[in-house]
Amino acid sequence: MKKNDFRKNIKLTEPIFNKLKALMKVKDVKQYELIEILLDFYVTNKLNEKEREFFNYQLDELRKEEHKDE
C-alpha cells in the first residue's frame, strides 16, 4: 500500500461521521484539525507514560521514513 492510499481510505461508521460533522458545526475547524485535536487529547489523557513513550518513538520513526522518501 502506498503512503497516501491509507490517508484516502480511512473509513468511518455513519454514527462516528455524524458526530464529527456535528462537532464541526459547533467549532469552525477542518476535519484534519479536529482529528489532530482528538488524537492529542487521547495521547495526553488516555495513554500511560510507557504507551506515550512508545507512541512518540513510533511517530519519530514514521517521520524519519517520510523524510527518506523525499
All heavy atoms as a GROMACS GRO file, in nm:
protein
  614
    1MET      N    1   0.085  -0.119   0.000
    1MET     CA    2   0.000   0.000   0.000
    1MET      C    3   0.089   0.124   0.000
    1MET      O    4   0.179   0.136   0.081
    1MET     CB    5  -0.091  -0.002   0.123
    1MET     CG    6  -0.181   0.118   0.132
    1MET     SD    7  -0.287   0.123   0.278
    1MET     CE    8  -0.393  -0.014   0.249
    2LYS      N    9   0.063   0.215  -0.091
    2LYS     CA   10   0.138   0.339  -0.096
    2LYS      C   11   0.104   0.427   0.024
    2LYS      O   12  -0.003   0.416   0.083
    2LYS     CB   13   0.105   0.415  -0.224
    2LYS     CG   14   0.163   0.351  -0.349
    2LYS     CD   15   0.140   0.439  -0.467
    2LYS     CE   16   0.019   0.384  -0.541
    2LYS     NZ   17  -0.022   0.461  -0.654
    3LYS      N   18   0.197   0.516   0.057
    3LYS     CA   19   0.182   0.603   0.173
    3LYS      C   20   0.049   0.678   0.172
    3LYS      O   21  -0.022   0.683   0.271
    3LYS     CB   22   0.299   0.701   0.177
    3LYS     CG   23   0.292   0.802   0.288
    3LYS     CD   24   0.418   0.885   0.299
    3LYS     CE   25   0.432   0.982   0.186
    3LYS     NZ   26   0.541   1.077   0.203
    4ASN      N   27   0.012   0.735   0.060
    4ASN     CA   28  -0.108   0.818   0.053
    4ASN      C   29  -0.237   0.737   0.043
    4ASN      O   30  -0.344   0.790   0.069
    4ASN     CB   31  -0.099   0.916  -0.064
    4ASN     CG   32   0.004   1.023  -0.040
    4ASN    OD1   33   0.030   1.061   0.074
    4ASN    ND2   34   0.065   1.072  -0.145
    5ASP      N   35  -0.229   0.609   0.006
    5ASP     CA   36  -0.350   0.528  -0.003
    5ASP      C   37  -0.420   0.516   0.130
    5ASP      O   38  -0.542   0.520   0.138
    5ASP     CB   39  -0.318   0.388  -0.057
    5ASP     CG   40  -0.287   0.390  -0.206
    5ASP    OD1   41  -0.314   0.494  -0.271
    5ASP    OD2   42  -0.235   0.290  -0.255
    6PHE      N   43  -0.344   0.499   0.237
    6PHE     CA   44  -0.405   0.486   0.368
    6PHE      C   45  -0.479   0.614   0.406
    6PHE      O   46  -0.589   0.609   0.459
    6PHE     CB   47  -0.299   0.454   0.474
    6PHE     CG   48  -0.354   0.438   0.612
    6PHE    CD1   49  -0.433   0.329   0.645
    6PHE    CD2   50  -0.329   0.532   0.709
    6PHE    CE1   51  -0.485   0.314   0.772
    6PHE    CE2   52  -0.380   0.518   0.837
    6PHE     CZ   53  -0.458   0.409   0.868
    7ARG      N   54  -0.422   0.726   0.376
    7ARG     CA   55  -0.485   0.855   0.410
    7ARG      C   56  -0.620   0.870   0.340
    7ARG      O   57  -0.713   0.924   0.395
    7ARG     CB   58  -0.395   0.970   0.369
    7ARG     CG   59  -0.271   0.980   0.452
    7ARG     CD   60  -0.189   1.096   0.408
    7ARG     NE   61  -0.058   1.088   0.470
    7ARG     CZ   62   0.041   1.168   0.440
    7ARG    NH1   63   0.026   1.261   0.350
    7ARG    NH2   64   0.157   1.155   0.500
    8LYS      N   65  -0.630   0.822   0.218
    8LYS     CA   66  -0.753   0.837   0.142
    8LYS      C   67  -0.859   0.734   0.179
    8LYS      O   68  -0.974   0.750   0.145
    8LYS     CB   69  -0.724   0.826  -0.008
    8LYS     CG   70  -0.638   0.938  -0.061
    8LYS     CD   71  -0.607   0.914  -0.207
    8LYS     CE   72  -0.509   1.017  -0.259
    8LYS     NZ   73  -0.467   0.988  -0.395
    9ASN      N   74  -0.819   0.628   0.249
    9ASN     CA   75  -0.909   0.516   0.271
    9ASN      C   76  -0.950   0.496   0.417
    9ASN      O   77  -0.992   0.388   0.453
    9ASN     CB   78  -0.845   0.387   0.219
    9ASN     CG   79  -0.833   0.391   0.069
    9ASN    OD1   80  -0.925   0.433   0.001
    9ASN    ND2   81  -0.720   0.348   0.017
   10ILE      N   82  -0.939   0.597   0.498
   10ILE     CA   83  -0.984   0.584   0.637
   10ILE      C   84  -1.136   0.581   0.635
   10ILE      O   85  -1.201   0.672   0.584
   10ILE     CB   86  -0.930   0.697   0.724
   10ILE    CG1   87  -0.778   0.686   0.736
   10ILE    CG2   88  -0.994   0.693   0.863
   10ILE    CD1   89  -0.713   0.800   0.811
   11LYS      N   90  -1.192   0.474   0.688
   11LYS     CA   91  -1.337   0.456   0.686
   11LYS      C   92  -1.395   0.489   0.824
   11LYS      O   93  -1.340   0.451   0.926
   11LYS     CB   94  -1.373   0.310   0.652
   11LYS     CG   95  -1.314   0.262   0.522
   11LYS     CD   96  -1.378   0.328   0.404
   11LYS     CE   97  -1.324   0.265   0.276
   11LYS     NZ   98  -1.319   0.354   0.166
   12LEU      N   99  -1.506   0.560   0.824
   12LEU     CA  100  -1.577   0.592   0.947
   12LEU      C  101  -1.718   0.536   0.937
   12LEU      O  102  -1.780   0.544   0.832
   12LEU     CB  103  -1.585   0.744   0.968
   12LEU     CG  104  -1.454   0.820   0.977
   12LEU    CD1  105  -1.479   0.970   0.983
   12LEU    CD2  106  -1.374   0.775   1.097
   13THR      N  107  -1.766   0.484   1.048
   13THR     CA  108  -1.906   0.441   1.050
   13THR      C  109  -1.994   0.565   1.044
   13THR      O  110  -1.949   0.676   1.075
   13THR     CB  111  -1.938   0.360   1.178
   13THR    OG1  112  -1.921   0.446   1.290
   13THR    CG2  113  -1.849   0.237   1.189
   14GLU      N  114  -2.117   0.548   1.006
   14GLU     CA  115  -2.210   0.660   0.995
   14GLU      C  116  -2.225   0.735   1.128
   14GLU      O  117  -2.219   0.859   1.129
   14GLU     CB  118  -2.347   0.611   0.945
   14GLU     CG  119  -2.439   0.722   0.900
   14GLU     CD  120  -2.394   0.793   0.773
   14GLU    OE1  121  -2.318   0.733   0.695
   14GLU    OE2  122  -2.433   0.908   0.752
   15PRO      N  123  -2.242   0.666   1.243
   15PRO     CA  124  -2.254   0.739   1.369
   15PRO      C  125  -2.130   0.822   1.403
   15PRO      O  126  -2.142   0.936   1.451
   15PRO     CB  127  -2.276   0.630   1.474
   15PRO     CG  128  -2.328   0.513   1.398
   15PRO     CD  129  -2.265   0.522   1.260
   16ILE      N  130  -2.012   0.768   1.377
   16ILE     CA  131  -1.889   0.842   1.406
   16ILE      C  132  -1.877   0.962   1.312
   16ILE      O  133  -1.842   1.073   1.354
   16ILE     CB  134  -1.765   0.751   1.395
   16ILE    CG1  135  -1.768   0.648   1.508
   16ILE    CG2  136  -1.635   0.832   1.398
   16ILE    CD1  137  -1.662   0.540   1.498
   17PHE      N  138  -1.907   0.942   1.184
   17PHE     CA  139  -1.900   1.052   1.089
   17PHE      C  140  -2.000   1.162   1.125
   17PHE      O  141  -1.969   1.281   1.117
   17PHE     CB  142  -1.925   1.001   0.947
   17PHE     CG  143  -1.909   1.108   0.842
   17PHE    CD1  144  -1.784   1.161   0.816
   17PHE    CD2  145  -2.018   1.155   0.772
   17PHE    CE1  146  -1.768   1.260   0.720
   17PHE    CE2  147  -2.003   1.254   0.676
   17PHE     CZ  148  -1.877   1.307   0.650
   18ASN      N  149  -2.120   1.122   1.171
   18ASN     CA  150  -2.220   1.222   1.211
   18ASN      C  151  -2.173   1.301   1.333
   18ASN      O  152  -2.196   1.422   1.341
   18ASN     CB  153  -2.354   1.154   1.238
   18ASN     CG  154  -2.422   1.112   1.110
   18ASN    OD1  155  -2.393   1.164   1.003
   18ASN    ND2  156  -2.510   1.015   1.120
   19LYS      N  157  -2.106   1.235   1.427
   19LYS     CA  158  -2.051   1.307   1.543
   19LYS      C  159  -1.946   1.408   1.497
   19LYS      O  160  -1.942   1.521   1.547
   19LYS     CB  161  -1.988   1.209   1.642
   19LYS     CG  162  -2.086   1.129   1.722
   19LYS     CD  163  -2.011   1.035   1.816
   19LYS     CE  164  -2.104   0.943   1.890
   19LYS     NZ  165  -2.031   0.852   1.981
   20LEU      N  166  -1.863   1.367   1.404
   20LEU     CA  167  -1.760   1.456   1.350
   20LEU      C  168  -1.823   1.577   1.283
   20LEU      O  169  -1.785   1.692   1.307
   20LEU     CB  170  -1.671   1.378   1.252
   20LEU     CG  171  -1.550   1.448   1.195
   20LEU    CD1  172  -1.451   1.484   1.305
   20LEU    CD2  173  -1.482   1.360   1.092
   21LYS      N  174  -1.924   1.552   1.199
   21LYS     CA  175  -1.992   1.663   1.131
   21LYS      C  176  -2.060   1.756   1.230
   21LYS      O  177  -2.055   1.878   1.215
   21LYS     CB  178  -2.096   1.609   1.030
   21LYS     CG  179  -2.034   1.549   0.907
   21LYS     CD  180  -2.132   1.519   0.795
   21LYS     CE  181  -2.264   1.464   0.837
   21LYS     NZ  182  -2.348   1.417   0.725
   22ALA      N  183  -2.126   1.700   1.332
   22ALA     CA  184  -2.194   1.783   1.432
   22ALA      C  185  -2.095   1.870   1.508
   22ALA      O  186  -2.120   1.989   1.531
   22ALA     CB  187  -2.273   1.693   1.528
   23LEU      N  188  -1.982   1.811   1.546
   23LEU     CA  189  -1.880   1.888   1.618
   23LEU      C  190  -1.822   1.998   1.530
   23LEU      O  191  -1.793   2.108   1.578
   23LEU     CB  192  -1.771   1.794   1.668
   23LEU     CG  193  -1.674   1.850   1.771
   23LEU    CD1  194  -1.746   1.917   1.888
   23LEU    CD2  195  -1.583   1.740   1.821
   24MET      N  196  -1.811   1.971   1.400
   24MET     CA  197  -1.760   2.072   1.308
   24MET      C  198  -1.859   2.188   1.291
   24MET      O  199  -1.819   2.298   1.255
   24MET     CB  200  -1.728   2.009   1.172
   24MET     CG  201  -1.607   1.919   1.178
   24MET     SD  202  -1.580   1.825   1.027
   24MET     CE  203  -1.562   1.957   0.908
   25LYS      N  204  -1.986   2.165   1.321
   25LYS     CA  205  -2.084   2.274   1.317
   25LYS      C  206  -2.075   2.359   1.444
   25LYS      O  207  -2.109   2.476   1.443
   25LYS     CB  208  -2.225   2.219   1.299
   25LYS     CG  209  -2.246   2.160   1.159
   25LYS     CD  210  -2.386   2.108   1.142
   25LYS     CE  211  -2.402   2.040   1.008
   25LYS     NZ  212  -2.415   2.131   0.897
   26VAL      N  213  -2.028   2.297   1.554
   26VAL     CA  214  -2.010   2.370   1.679
   26VAL      C  215  -1.883   2.455   1.673
   26VAL      O  216  -1.883   2.570   1.713
   26VAL     CB  217  -2.004   2.272   1.799
   26VAL    CG1  218  -1.968   2.345   1.928
   26VAL    CG2  219  -2.134   2.195   1.813
   27LYS      N  220  -1.776   2.394   1.625
   27LYS     CA  221  -1.648   2.462   1.614
   27LYS      C  222  -1.609   2.472   1.466
   27LYS      O  223  -1.620   2.374   1.394
   27LYS     CB  224  -1.538   2.386   1.689
   27LYS     CG  225  -1.559   2.374   1.838
   27LYS     CD  226  -1.558   2.506   1.909
   27LYS     CE  227  -1.419   2.556   1.934
   27LYS     NZ  228  -1.415   2.681   2.010
   28ASP      N  229  -1.564   2.586   1.424
   28ASP     CA  230  -1.526   2.606   1.285
   28ASP      C  231  -1.384   2.554   1.263
   28ASP      O  232  -1.287   2.629   1.268
   28ASP     CB  233  -1.535   2.755   1.249
   28ASP     CG  234  -1.506   2.782   1.104
   28ASP    OD1  235  -1.526   2.691   1.020
   28ASP    OD2  236  -1.462   2.895   1.072
   29VAL      N  237  -1.374   2.423   1.245
   29VAL     CA  238  -1.244   2.359   1.221
   29VAL      C  239  -1.257   2.262   1.105
   29VAL      O  240  -1.365   2.213   1.074
   29VAL     CB  241  -1.190   2.284   1.346
   29VAL    CG1  242  -1.157   2.378   1.458
   29VAL    CG2  243  -1.287   2.177   1.391
   30LYS      N  244  -1.146   2.237   1.043
   30LYS     CA  245  -1.141   2.138   0.935
   30LYS      C  246  -1.137   1.999   0.997
   30LYS      O  247  -1.098   1.981   1.112
   30LYS     CB  248  -1.016   2.159   0.851
   30LYS     CG  249  -1.001   2.300   0.797
   30LYS     CD  250  -1.028   2.303   0.650
   30LYS     CE  251  -1.001   2.436   0.588
   30LYS     NZ  252  -1.102   2.535   0.604
   31GLN      N  253  -1.175   1.896   0.918
   31GLN     CA  254  -1.174   1.759   0.970
   31GLN      C  255  -1.037   1.719   1.021
   31GLN      O  256  -1.026   1.662   1.130
   31GLN     CB  257  -1.219   1.661   0.860
   31GLN     CG  258  -1.365   1.665   0.833
   31GLN     CD  259  -1.405   1.563   0.728
   31GLN    OE1  260  -1.331   1.469   0.698
   31GLN    NE2  261  -1.522   1.581   0.669
   32TYR      N  262  -0.933   1.747   0.944
   32TYR     CA  263  -0.800   1.706   0.986
   32TYR      C  264  -0.756   1.778   1.113
   32TYR      O  265  -0.685   1.721   1.196
   32TYR     CB  266  -0.696   1.722   0.874
   32TYR     CG  267  -0.670   1.865   0.833
   32TYR    CD1  268  -0.572   1.941   0.898
   32TYR    CD2  269  -0.740   1.924   0.729
   32TYR    CE1  270  -0.546   2.071   0.860
   32TYR    CE2  271  -0.714   2.055   0.690
   32TYR     CZ  272  -0.619   2.128   0.756
   32TYR     OH  273  -0.593   2.257   0.720
   33GLU      N  274  -0.800   1.904   1.131
   33GLU     CA  275  -0.765   1.977   1.253
   33GLU      C  276  -0.835   1.915   1.374
   33GLU      O  277  -0.774   1.898   1.480
   33GLU     CB  278  -0.806   2.124   1.241
   33GLU     CG  279  -0.728   2.202   1.139
   33GLU     CD  280  -0.786   2.339   1.112
   33GLU    OE1  281  -0.910   2.357   1.116
   33GLU    OE2  282  -0.705   2.430   1.085
   34LEU      N  283  -0.961   1.880   1.357
   34LEU     CA  284  -1.036   1.819   1.465
   34LEU      C  285  -0.980   1.682   1.502
   34LEU      O  286  -0.965   1.650   1.620
   34LEU     CB  287  -1.184   1.808   1.426
   34LEU     CG  288  -1.279   1.760   1.533
   34LEU    CD1  289  -1.267   1.843   1.660
   34LEU    CD2  290  -1.421   1.765   1.481
   35ILE      N  291  -0.942   1.604   1.403
   35ILE     CA  292  -0.883   1.474   1.429
   35ILE      C  293  -0.752   1.490   1.504
   35ILE      O  294  -0.723   1.416   1.599
   35ILE     CB  295  -0.866   1.393   1.298
   35ILE    CG1  296  -1.004   1.354   1.245
   35ILE    CG2  297  -0.778   1.270   1.320
   35ILE    CD1  298  -1.003   1.297   1.105
   36GLU      N  299  -0.672   1.589   1.467
   36GLU     CA  300  -0.546   1.613   1.538
   36GLU      C  301  -0.571   1.651   1.684
   36GLU      O  302  -0.503   1.602   1.775
   36GLU     CB  303  -0.463   1.722   1.470
   36GLU     CG  304  -0.330   1.744   1.538
   36GLU     CD  305  -0.242   1.845   1.466
   36GLU    OE1  306  -0.294   1.932   1.394
   36GLU    OE2  307  -0.120   1.836   1.486
   37ILE      N  308  -0.670   1.736   1.709
   37ILE     CA  309  -0.705   1.775   1.845
   37ILE      C  310  -0.747   1.652   1.926
   37ILE      O  311  -0.703   1.633   2.040
   37ILE     CB  312  -0.818   1.880   1.844
   37ILE    CG1  313  -0.766   2.013   1.788
   37ILE    CG2  314  -0.877   1.899   1.984
   37ILE    CD1  315  -0.876   2.111   1.749
   38LEU      N  316  -0.830   1.567   1.866
   38LEU     CA  317  -0.876   1.447   1.935
   38LEU      C  318  -0.761   1.351   1.962
   38LEU      O  319  -0.752   1.292   2.071
   38LEU     CB  320  -0.985   1.378   1.853
   38LEU     CG  321  -1.115   1.459   1.836
   38LEU    CD1  322  -1.205   1.393   1.732
   38LEU    CD2  323  -1.186   1.472   1.968
   39LEU      N  324  -0.671   1.335   1.866
   39LEU     CA  325  -0.554   1.249   1.887
   39LEU      C  326  -0.465   1.302   1.998
   39LEU      O  327  -0.420   1.226   2.085
   39LEU     CB  328  -0.474   1.236   1.758
   39LEU     CG  329  -0.534   1.148   1.650
   39LEU    CD1  330  -0.460   1.169   1.518
   39LEU    CD2  331  -0.531   1.004   1.690
   40ASP      N  332  -0.438   1.432   1.997
   40ASP     CA  333  -0.355   1.491   2.102
   40ASP      C  334  -0.419   1.471   2.239
   40ASP      O  335  -0.350   1.438   2.337
   40ASP     CB  336  -0.332   1.640   2.076
   40ASP     CG  337  -0.239   1.666   1.958
   40ASP    OD1  338  -0.168   1.572   1.915
   40ASP    OD2  339  -0.238   1.780   1.909
   41PHE      N  340  -0.550   1.491   2.248
   41PHE     CA  341  -0.621   1.470   2.374
   41PHE      C  342  -0.608   1.325   2.420
   41PHE      O  343  -0.578   1.298   2.537
   41PHE     CB  344  -0.769   1.507   2.359
   41PHE     CG  345  -0.847   1.482   2.485
   41PHE    CD1  346  -0.850   1.577   2.585
   41PHE    CD2  347  -0.916   1.364   2.504
   41PHE    CE1  348  -0.921   1.554   2.703
   41PHE    CE2  349  -0.986   1.339   2.620
   41PHE     CZ  350  -0.989   1.435   2.721
   42TYR      N  351  -0.626   1.233   2.328
   42TYR     CA  352  -0.619   1.091   2.363
   42TYR      C  353  -0.480   1.053   2.412
   42TYR      O  354  -0.465   0.988   2.515
   42TYR     CB  355  -0.658   1.004   2.242
   42TYR     CG  356  -0.672   0.859   2.278
   42TYR    CD1  357  -0.791   0.809   2.328
   42TYR    CD2  358  -0.564   0.771   2.266
   42TYR    CE1  359  -0.803   0.676   2.363
   42TYR    CE2  360  -0.576   0.638   2.300
   42TYR     CZ  361  -0.696   0.591   2.350
   42TYR     OH  362  -0.707   0.459   2.385
   43VAL      N  363  -0.378   1.097   2.340
   43VAL     CA  364  -0.240   1.063   2.377
   43VAL      C  365  -0.208   1.122   2.514
   43VAL      O  366  -0.150   1.055   2.600
   43VAL     CB  367  -0.140   1.113   2.270
   43VAL    CG1  368   0.003   1.107   2.321
   43VAL    CG2  369  -0.156   1.032   2.142
   44THR      N  370  -0.249   1.244   2.539
   44THR     CA  371  -0.219   1.312   2.664
   44THR      C  372  -0.296   1.253   2.782
   44THR      O  373  -0.241   1.238   2.891
   44THR     CB  374  -0.250   1.463   2.652
   44THR    OG1  375  -0.171   1.516   2.547
   44THR    CG2  376  -0.220   1.536   2.781
   45ASN      N  377  -0.421   1.218   2.760
   45ASN     CA  378  -0.509   1.181   2.872
   45ASN      C  379  -0.540   1.033   2.886
   45ASN      O  380  -0.588   0.991   2.991
   45ASN     CB  381  -0.640   1.259   2.861
   45ASN     CG  382  -0.617   1.407   2.877
   45ASN    OD1  383  -0.583   1.452   2.984
   45ASN    ND2  384  -0.633   1.482   2.769
   46LYS      N  385  -0.515   0.955   2.784
   46LYS     CA  386  -0.555   0.813   2.789
   46LYS      C  387  -0.439   0.716   2.785
   46LYS      O  388  -0.457   0.599   2.817
   46LYS     CB  389  -0.652   0.781   2.675
   46LYS     CG  390  -0.782   0.858   2.680
   46LYS     CD  391  -0.862   0.820   2.801
   46LYS     CE  392  -0.996   0.890   2.803
   46LYS     NZ  393  -1.075   0.855   2.920
   47LEU      N  394  -0.321   0.761   2.742
   47LEU     CA  395  -0.205   0.671   2.738
   47LEU      C  396  -0.123   0.687   2.865
   47LEU      O  397  -0.105   0.799   2.914
   47LEU     CB  398  -0.117   0.702   2.617
   47LEU     CG  399  -0.178   0.685   2.478
   47LEU    CD1  400  -0.072   0.715   2.372
   47LEU    CD2  401  -0.237   0.547   2.458
   48ASN      N  402  -0.074   0.575   2.916
   48ASN     CA  403   0.017   0.586   3.030
   48ASN      C  404   0.154   0.628   2.979
   48ASN      O  405   0.178   0.638   2.858
   48ASN     CB  406   0.020   0.456   3.112
   48ASN     CG  407   0.076   0.338   3.034
   48ASN    OD1  408   0.172   0.351   2.956
   48ASN    ND2  409   0.017   0.221   3.054
   49GLU      N  410   0.246   0.653   3.070
   49GLU     CA  411   0.378   0.704   3.033
   49GLU      C  412   0.451   0.611   2.935
   49GLU      O  413   0.508   0.656   2.836
   49GLU     CB  414   0.463   0.727   3.158
   49GLU     CG  415   0.597   0.793   3.128
   49GLU     CD  416   0.585   0.932   3.070
   49GLU    OE1  417   0.488   1.004   3.103
   49GLU    OE2  418   0.671   0.969   2.988
   50LYS      N  419   0.446   0.482   2.960
   50LYS     CA  420   0.513   0.386   2.872
   50LYS      C  421   0.450   0.388   2.732
   50LYS      O  422   0.521   0.385   2.631
   50LYS     CB  423   0.506   0.246   2.933
   50LYS     CG  424   0.586   0.144   2.861
   50LYS     CD  425   0.585   0.012   2.936
   50LYS     CE  426   0.673  -0.089   2.865
   50LYS     NZ  427   0.678  -0.217   2.935
   51GLU      N  428   0.319   0.392   2.726
   51GLU     CA  429   0.250   0.398   2.596
   51GLU      C  430   0.283   0.526   2.522
   51GLU      O  431   0.303   0.526   2.401
   51GLU     CB  432   0.099   0.386   2.616
   51GLU     CG  433   0.055   0.249   2.664
   51GLU     CD  434  -0.089   0.245   2.709
   51GLU    OE1  435  -0.140   0.346   2.763
   51GLU    OE2  436  -0.152   0.139   2.690
   52ARG      N  437   0.289   0.639   2.595
   52ARG     CA  438   0.324   0.767   2.532
   52ARG      C  439   0.465   0.763   2.476
   52ARG      O  440   0.492   0.813   2.367
   52ARG     CB  441   0.310   0.882   2.631
   52ARG     CG  442   0.175   0.949   2.628
   52ARG     CD  443   0.172   1.081   2.702
   52ARG     NE  444   0.213   1.073   2.839
   52ARG     CZ  445   0.137   1.036   2.941
   52ARG    NH1  446   0.012   1.003   2.918
   52ARG    NH2  447   0.184   1.032   3.063
   53GLU      N  448   0.557   0.704   2.550
   53GLU     CA  449   0.695   0.692   2.501
   53GLU      C  450   0.699   0.609   2.374
   53GLU      O  451   0.769   0.645   2.278
   53GLU     CB  452   0.783   0.628   2.608
   53GLU     CG  453   0.816   0.719   2.724
   53GLU     CD  454   0.896   0.650   2.832
   53GLU    OE1  455   0.951   0.540   2.808
   53GLU    OE2  456   0.904   0.707   2.942
   54PHE      N  457   0.627   0.499   2.373
   54PHE     CA  458   0.623   0.414   2.254
   54PHE      C  459   0.556   0.487   2.137
   54PHE      O  460   0.603   0.481   2.023
   54PHE     CB  461   0.551   0.282   2.284
   54PHE     CG  462   0.557   0.184   2.170
   54PHE    CD1  463   0.678   0.136   2.122
   54PHE    CD2  464   0.441   0.139   2.109
   54PHE    CE1  465   0.684   0.047   2.016
   54PHE    CE2  466   0.446   0.050   2.003
   54PHE     CZ  467   0.567   0.004   1.957
   55PHE      N  468   0.449   0.559   2.166
   55PHE     CA  469   0.381   0.640   2.063
   55PHE      C  470   0.479   0.740   2.003
   55PHE      O  471   0.489   0.753   1.880
   55PHE     CB  472   0.261   0.713   2.125
   55PHE     CG  473   0.204   0.819   2.035
   55PHE    CD1  474   0.117   0.786   1.932
   55PHE    CD2  475   0.238   0.952   2.053
   55PHE    CE1  476   0.066   0.885   1.848
   55PHE    CE2  477   0.188   1.051   1.970
   55PHE     CZ  478   0.101   1.016   1.866
   56ASN      N  479   0.552   0.813   2.087
   56ASN     CA  480   0.646   0.913   2.038
   56ASN      C  481   0.759   0.850   1.958
   56ASN      O  482   0.803   0.906   1.857
   56ASN     CB  483   0.701   0.997   2.154
   56ASN     CG  484   0.598   1.092   2.207
   56ASN    OD1  485   0.518   1.149   2.133
   56ASN    ND2  486   0.596   1.110   2.338
   57TYR      N  487   0.804   0.732   2.001
   57TYR     CA  488   0.905   0.660   1.926
   57TYR      C  489   0.852   0.623   1.787
   57TYR      O  490   0.919   0.644   1.686
   57TYR     CB  491   0.947   0.534   2.002
   57TYR     CG  492   1.030   0.439   1.919
   57TYR    CD1  493   1.165   0.466   1.895
   57TYR    CD2  494   0.973   0.325   1.863
   57TYR    CE1  495   1.241   0.380   1.817
   57TYR    CE2  496   1.049   0.239   1.786
   57TYR     CZ  497   1.182   0.266   1.763
   57TYR     OH  498   1.256   0.181   1.685
   58GLN      N  499   0.730   0.569   1.782
   58GLN     CA  500   0.670   0.532   1.654
   58GLN      C  501   0.652   0.653   1.563
   58GLN      O  502   0.677   0.647   1.443
   58GLN     CB  503   0.535   0.461   1.676
   58GLN     CG  504   0.546   0.326   1.738
   58GLN     CD  505   0.622   0.230   1.649
   58GLN    OE1  506   0.603   0.226   1.528
   58GLN    NE2  507   0.709   0.151   1.709
   59LEU      N  508   0.609   0.763   1.621
   59LEU     CA  509   0.590   0.886   1.544
   59LEU      C  510   0.723   0.935   1.486
   59LEU      O  511   0.730   0.972   1.369
   59LEU     CB  512   0.527   0.993   1.633
   59LEU     CG  513   0.473   1.117   1.566
   59LEU    CD1  514   0.372   1.084   1.457
   59LEU    CD2  515   0.411   1.209   1.671
   60ASP      N  516   0.828   0.929   1.566
   60ASP     CA  517   0.961   0.967   1.517
   60ASP      C  518   1.006   0.877   1.402
   60ASP      O  519   1.062   0.924   1.303
   60ASP     CB  520   1.065   0.962   1.629
   60ASP     CG  521   1.050   1.076   1.728
   60ASP    OD1  522   0.986   1.178   1.693
   60ASP    OD2  523   1.103   1.064   1.840
   61GLU      N  524   0.982   0.747   1.417
   61GLU     CA  525   1.019   0.652   1.311
   61GLU      C  526   0.943   0.681   1.182
   61GLU      O  527   0.999   0.676   1.072
   61GLU     CB  528   0.994   0.508   1.356
   61GLU     CG  529   1.087   0.461   1.466
   61GLU     CD  530   1.233   0.462   1.424
   61GLU    OE1  531   1.265   0.403   1.319
   61GLU    OE2  532   1.316   0.521   1.497
   62LEU      N  533   0.815   0.712   1.193
   62LEU     CA  534   0.735   0.744   1.074
   62LEU      C  535   0.784   0.872   1.007
   62LEU      O  536   0.789   0.880   0.884
   62LEU     CB  537   0.587   0.758   1.112
   62LEU     CG  538   0.518   0.627   1.150
   62LEU    CD1  539   0.383   0.655   1.214
   62LEU    CD2  540   0.502   0.537   1.028
   63ARG      N  541   0.822   0.968   1.087
   63ARG     CA  542   0.875   1.094   1.031
   63ARG      C  543   1.007   1.070   0.959
   63ARG      O  544   1.030   1.126   0.852
   63ARG     CB  545   0.893   1.197   1.142
   63ARG     CG  546   0.762   1.253   1.191
   63ARG     CD  547   0.783   1.350   1.304
   63ARG     NE  548   0.656   1.406   1.348
   63ARG     CZ  549   0.631   1.445   1.472
   63ARG    NH1  550   0.726   1.437   1.564
   63ARG    NH2  551   0.513   1.493   1.504
   64LYS      N  552   1.092   0.986   1.018
   64LYS     CA  553   1.219   0.953   0.953
   64LYS      C  554   1.194   0.884   0.818
   64LYS      O  555   1.258   0.914   0.719
   64LYS     CB  556   1.303   0.861   1.042
   64LYS     CG  557   1.363   0.927   1.162
   64LYS     CD  558   1.436   0.825   1.246
   64LYS     CE  559   1.476   0.879   1.381
   64LYS     NZ  560   1.534   0.776   1.466
   65GLU      N  561   1.100   0.792   0.820
   65GLU     CA  562   1.065   0.719   0.697
   65GLU      C  563   1.011   0.814   0.590
   65GLU      O  564   1.044   0.803   0.473
   65GLU     CB  565   0.961   0.610   0.729
   65GLU     CG  566   0.932   0.518   0.616
   65GLU     CD  567   1.048   0.424   0.584
   65GLU    OE1  568   1.129   0.394   0.673
   65GLU    OE2  569   1.055   0.381   0.467
   66GLU      N  570   0.930   0.909   0.633
   66GLU     CA  571   0.874   1.007   0.540
   66GLU      C  572   0.983   1.091   0.475
   66GLU      O  573   0.979   1.120   0.357
   66GLU     CB  574   0.774   1.096   0.615
   66GLU     CG  575   0.694   1.187   0.527
   66GLU     CD  576   0.590   1.262   0.605
   66GLU    OE1  577   0.484   1.205   0.633
   66GLU    OE2  578   0.616   1.380   0.637
   67HIS      N  579   1.081   1.130   0.555
   67HIS     CA  580   1.190   1.213   0.502
   67HIS      C  581   1.282   1.134   0.409
   67HIS      O  582   1.346   1.194   0.322
   67HIS     CB  583   1.269   1.276   0.616
   67HIS     CG  584   1.194   1.383   0.687
   67HIS    ND1  585   1.158   1.501   0.627
   67HIS    CD2  586   1.143   1.388   0.812
   67HIS    CE1  587   1.091   1.576   0.712
   67HIS    NE2  588   1.079   1.509   0.826
   68LYS      N  589   1.290   1.004   0.426
   68LYS     CA  590   1.370   0.921   0.335
   68LYS      C  591   1.314   0.926   0.194
   68LYS      O  592   1.388   0.922   0.097
   68LYS     CB  593   1.369   0.774   0.380
   68LYS     CG  594   1.468   0.741   0.484
   68LYS     CD  595   1.466   0.589   0.501
   68LYS     CE  596   1.506   0.550   0.640
   68LYS     NZ  597   1.495   0.405   0.660
   69ASP      N  598   1.181   0.931   0.183
   69ASP     CA  599   1.115   0.928   0.053
   69ASP      C  600   1.126   1.060  -0.022
   69ASP      O  601   1.093   1.067  -0.140
   69ASP     CB  602   0.966   0.891   0.070
   69ASP     CG  603   0.948   0.750   0.123
   69ASP    OD1  604   1.042   0.669   0.109
   69ASP    OD2  605   0.842   0.722   0.179
   70GLU      N  606   1.169   1.165   0.044
   70GLU     CA  607   1.174   1.297  -0.021
   70GLU      C  608   1.297   1.312  -0.108
   70GLU      O  609   1.397   1.260  -0.097
   70GLU     CB  610   1.170   1.408   0.084
   70GLU     CG  611   1.037   1.412   0.155
   70GLU     CD  612   1.034   1.516   0.266
   70GLU    OE1  613   1.140   1.568   0.306
   70GLU    OE2  614   0.924   1.547   0.312
   0.00000   0.00000   0.00000
